[in-house]
Structures are given as structure tokens and as C-alpha cells.
Amino acid sequence: MSATIHEEGDLMQLISELERPEIQQSLTSLLTKLPEIEKSIDSIGNAVQFGKAVLQDESTTRKYDELFSSYNLSLETVASLVTLLEKLPKLVQMIEQLENIIDFVSAVLKDEQSTDYLVSNLKEYAEPFLQKGKEGLSFYQEVQQKADCNPQNVKMFSLVKWLKDPAVQKGLCYVQATLDVLNERTAQNK
Amino acid sequence: MKTSFKVVIVGGGAAGISVAARLLRQSKVFGGEIAIIDPAEKHYYQPLWTLVGGGDSKKEDSEREMKDLIPEGAVWIQDAVTSFEPKRNEVSTVHGGTFTYDYLVVAAGIEINWNAVKGLAEALGTKNVCSNYSYEHVDYTWETIRSFKGGTALFTHPATPIKCGGAPQKIMYLADDHFNRVGVRDATTIIFGSANPALFDVDKYRIALEKVVDRKKIDARLRRSLIEIKADEKIAVFENLDTKEIEEVAYDMIHVTPNMQAPGFIRNSPFADGAGWVDVHKHTLQHTRFENVFGIGDNSNLPTSKTGAAIRKQAPVVADNIVALMRGQQMQATYDGYSSCPLVTGYNKLILAEFDYDKKPAESMPFNQAVERTSMYILKKELLPVMYWDGMLKGTM
């Protein structure tokens, strides 16, 4: 008995809902769209059918299975892909910076005026060092030439004469000082 | 001829070309859609002029053809802007052209007013009156310093905003160094007549420069504004900005930093603030009243030092914000007032000042940049020009 009352109440509520103009409007709109909805459902059905057919087609599934297995795809790959996606904003920033650097270097290399400017100024910095190098080289060449042109034997008298030379004296003083320091250190360590 | 562009840029200087290059790198949609309006045939890397005046660089290295610098994809309109009509998004030029835009970038630089100091325009380049602020006359600065035999060497800094606020001092320090090298320093008095209340705005570098001035025995006279040059008598007339007294200083050579102002067609435009500069928001660089207009570089009223380094940081902000507006997005890019001044304190010595709106140091190097360093001098002389031509003007730096 109570169930019947309950059902009647539900029915009344439904009727009153149906009487609402916005519900009626929605129902009308839904009815006019029914052919379109039917078409969409058909399309979905076709897609599902196609999926089933593909899965049932062993030769096709085998072919794709072989294709995928030729790649090293795994859960790890998928996880990496997700991680990569997460990092993309930062990576893009870094790639842009790298791109700017590469473009800058390319622009410098293509720019004759800039490369000339850099090279000519670099020469200025290198000049004092090159000059010293050249001086050293000419000194060595002069010594070499004189040695080659002087075949005479060195005698005892020449050695004594050398000893008076200030350059030799300075060298000998340096040797003497080194020996003195060495001796002092040795004495301290004893 | 195309007269309507997505972006019109007024001025083909450091700011205009940098913004154009950056926009073109950001999106292909800008190809053929950016117009740069500038009448100049030549483009100058002006920071090098300090070293040219000091005899340490060639002025030809600071000059390039404008046509070689216009980025590929931008259209160069070789004409001068006369007026703006922001309600119609229009710009008019001397030769009768009218160009419309979706977005406008005002990057016209700063104008030198040689006539603000009586007698300067007539005397410049003669009678030991020189200035590094003119490509034509910058050689004469070196000629004057080189041929100086002792006496009073006078250097000035005006009472207006100027481009590169450190330049008036840099040439003075180079001159002092040269006078020492050639043995005339003992017979020389160096005077720095500056309208500013201090040697530098940022405390850290001000303290360092005060030590340099003390060491070099330079007579720094602050709050003095040069108002007249009597070139025949070799007398400079200053106004004491505090007492309003007029002071005459006899000199044997004078290096003048001229008064500067916003270009005339900007001063008289709807974009100008009360002082004539393009009125922009200090962080977004968007105009305060016209939302499709941006101002950048020396012609803007940004409360920071007017330098190329500042423009290097402003250009990406303007480019990014224009792209954001185009895409209907919020503007995200902001400018913090960064500026930099490589303060040459002698041959092979330099303090690299870098700072922001708050006048706080914003140094890039991992060492104290208030110390005079040879490495920073090499950076200024050798690397910064190349970074400018091939990095900044290409939109990569």
C-alpha cells in the first residue's frame, strides 16, 4: 500500500517536472538533435567495431607487436617521457640560451668587421711577448753564427779571460751563493 | 609602399634595432611587419668614443652603415618622424609619409643641445674646446690632450640627464693618466666642474671614485653648471646651483659634456611627460596612457641611468610584453632599472658599476667590481663592442 503511494508521489513529481517550461524546452531541443546523436552513436559503434576487428586480426596485431618490440619501450620509457614533459619549461629556457650563444658566435664569425677588430687588438696584446721571443731568437741565432764561424780551440788563457767577464762573474757568484745556502741548510739539519 | 605595420619602431639606435631583432626572433608573424623609422645613414657604438678621445681606439671602429644593421624581416623607412596621432595609431614623417601601427615603440634616443651653453657650439673643435659627445669632434679631444703642455685642464658635467653618466669623468681620468705618462701632470691642475651633488649616484661606486679623485689630486667642484665659454679668453663660466653665484674659471683646455634633452618631436608629442620624456610605466615600459605604445632607452622617463647596458635589459621586456598583448595575455616581463657604467679610471683600469632602480649594486661578476681592474678594461675595449654589434643588435644578448 505504502509502495503504491510512493509510486504515485514519484509520478506526480515527474509530471510537475515535465510541466516546467525549461524542461519542455530541453526535451524539444533534445528531440531535434536525436538524428545527430544517433549518427554519433553509430560512429562510436563503428570505431569500437573497428578496434575489435583490429584486435582480432592476428596478422595486424603481430605486425604492430613486432614493430613496438623493436623499440626499447618500457614503463621506464613512459616514466621518462612524463619526467621530460615536466622538465620541458626549464629545458626550453636552457635551449633558448644555448641557441642565443650559438647565434651570437655565428654572428661574430660572419661579421668581418668584428673579427678584424678582435684580431687586430689581440695582436696588440701579443706584440710585447712576440717582441721578447724575437729578441731571444736573434740572440740565439747570433751566438750560433759566431760559434759556427769560430773553429779555433779554446785554450787555458781564454778560460782565464772568461773568468774576468762580468756575466761569468755574476753566474759564478750565483753558484757560490747557492753552495753557501746549501751548506748552511745541511749544517742546520745535522 | 607598405604603410601599415604590426609594429612601428621610431628610432634605429641601440633600442630600436634590439627590439626589432628580438621580435623577429620570437615569431615569424613579424616578418615584413616591423617598420624602423630613422633618417640616419650611420649607426654609432658611442661607448667607444671615450677611448677614442683618450687616444686608445679608432673612431672608425665605432661606425657602421645603418642598412647593414637593420634585422632581416624589418623594413627600414629612412625618414624622420615629425608627429604622432595615437588615437588613430598614426605616425607622420618629414617627407609626408603616414604610417599606421598596431603597436608603437618609441626609441628615438636623446638630443644634444649644443646651444644651451653660450659660446660652446661656435668654439667646439677649436681653441682647446673639445667634447667626446660628437663623432665629428671626438678626434679633437685626443689632439687637445696629446698636445697639452700643462696648465688647467677643465672637465664638465651638465645639469641635465645625459647619456652615459660616467663619461664626463672617464675622459678626465684618461687625460690624467696621459699627463702622467708624458710628464706634464706636475705642471697641471685638473678641475671637475659638475652640476651633480656627488661623483656617482650609487654609494659603493661613489666611495671608490672619491678615492680615485683624491689619489689623482683632482679638484672636484660639485653643483657647478657650465653656462658659458669665452673661448678667446679661455674662460669657463659656471653657475653655483646652490648659491646662484657666477664663477669664472680660467682654463688651458676644456672637455665639455653638453646639455641634453628629449628629441623635439617627442617633447611636443602626446607621449611626453612634464619634462618632455616618453611617459612609461617603470617596470613594464608600456606608456602610462596609451596601452599599445611602449617607450625604451634614452628618450623614456625611466628613473635610471641612460646607458646601452640599460637598453640591453629593457629590449627583451618590450618585446615580450608586445607579444603578450598580441596574444591577449597578461604582460609578465618586468624591468628592474638595471643599468651599468664601465667607469674607466685610467689606461687599463676600470670600475664596472652595475646597479638597479634602488641604486643597489647588481653586479654580474663573482668579484668586487668597485675595485679598479685591467680585466674589466679589456672587457670594455675588446668584448663589449663585439657583444653589441653581434649580440645585442641581433637580439641574442
Interface residues (C-beta under 8 A of the other chain):
Chain A: E99 N100 I101 D103 F104 A107 V108 D111 Q113 S114 Y117 L118 N121 L122
Chain B: D61 R64 K381 E382 P385 V386 M387 W389 D390 G391 K394 T396 M397
